[in-house]
C-alpha cells in the first residue's frame, strides 16, 4: 500500500507540469484521497485550472512570439539593415521572422486579438507591447514602402503588398479587424490608411455571390470557404462598431446566414470546409479549423452586434447549434480531431483552442449555460496546455490548408510549431479561461471526482446522500 500511495502521489505531481512534454497517466490532484480506488487516471492532466498557471503559459507564448517577430527593414539580398527611409531602394523588405511568422499575415491578426484579450484578462500591458511594437513599425515604414512601390512597381514583392494592392480576404480581413481593435484600445498609432485600404477590400471589392456572401474563384469557379467567415465577418463587425454604420452589421449578418445556409449541416451541427456553386451536392468534409473559423467569427460579431439588430438572434442560434455539435465530438484528451467527425484522424491544436475559446467566451457572455459547457471548456484548455512546450511554442497545429475534395489530403496535412495558426487561438483560449475562472456569475463544484460549472442563480445542489 505504501508503494501504491507513493505512485499516486507521483502521478499527482506530474499534473503540475502542463507542458507539451509531460507524459501520463495522470491522477487528478484535486482528489486529496490518494487511497480512493474509484479515482481513475487520465491521458492528460484532469484538474481545475489555476489562473497563475494559465498566465505563465500565456506569457511563455507571448515571449516566444515577441522574440520571433523582428520589426526592421533589411536589404533582402545582403541582409544589411536599412535605416534611411528617405530614398527607397528596390531590395528593401521587412526582415523575415523566425519560422513562418509574417507580421502582416492573417494569422498574426489572430495573435494580436489574443494578446489584447490576454491583457484584458490579466491587467498586464506586457501582452500588448508586441502589438504596439508591430503597429508602431507599420506607421514608421508604411510611407517608405508606398514610395518604393510608386518608384519600382514591385507588386507582390513589396512588403506592404497586402495593403497597397490587396487581392483577397486573406490579405485583408483578419489584420484589418486587429488594427481596428487596437485603435479602439489606443494601442499604437492610428493606422487609418491601412484600415481604409483593407476595409474597402472586404466591404466593397471581394468577389461574392449575388446575395452578398463572400466567395472565391478557386478551386472551382465559384466556391465558398468556411475560413472566410473569419476572414470577412469580424472585419465587417469592427467596421460597424468603429463607424456606427448599420450597413456593415447587415453585411456581416448576411454572411453568417449565407455561409451557414450552404456550409452548415443541421443534422451534425457542423460546418463543411467548402461549397461549390456548380457542384452543390459534392461530398462534405468537416475540417476542424474551418469549424473553428466559423464559430470564432460568429462570436466576434455577437460581441459588437447591437442586440436590437434583426439578425442578432439568428446569429446567436446558429452559434449555439455549432457549439453543441462541436462539444459532442470532443475527444477523451480534451482536444478535437483534425477531421472533427473522424476519430481516426489526428488531434489538432488550433481548432481545439478555437473551440475552447468560443465555448468559454459564450459562457462568459451569457449566450450558453455554464452547466455542462463549462467542463467542456476546462477539458479543452487542459488538453491545449499539453501542446505548449517549454519554449512557448505551440505544437500540433495543422499547417496552411486549402479547400480540398478528398479525405486523404486532410488526414495527412503536416503539423508544425511554425504554423502560426495555433498561437492566436491558444492566447484567446487561455485569456478566456482566466475570465471564466474569475466570472462572478459562475461557481465550480468539484463533486464525485468531476467538475460542475454552475450559474450562481441556478439553484442549490444537494449531495447529502454522498456525505
Secondary structure, 3 states (H helix, E strand, C coil): CHHHHHHHHHHHHHCCCCCCCCCCCEECCCCCCCCCCCCCEECCCCCCCCHHHHHHHHHHHHHHHHHHCCCCEEECCCCCECCCCCCCCCCEEECCCCCCCCCCCHHHHHHHHHHHHHHHHHCCCHHHHHHHHHHHHHHHHHHHHHHHHHHHCCHHHCCCHHHHCCCCHHHHHHHHHHHHHHHHCCCCCCCHHHHHHHHHHHHHHCCECCCCCECECCCCCCEEECHHHHHHHHHHHHHHHHHCCHHHHHHHHHHHHHHHHHHEECCCCEECCEEECCECCCCCCCEHHHHHHHHHHHHHHHHHCCCCCCCHHHHHHHHHHHHHHHHCCCCCCCCEECECCCCCCCEEHHHHHHHHHHHHHHHHCCCCCHHHHHHHHHHHHHHHHCCECCCCCECCCECCCCCCCCHHHHHCCCECCCCCHHHHHHHHHHHHHHHHHHCCCEEEEEECCEEEEEECCCCCCCCHHHC
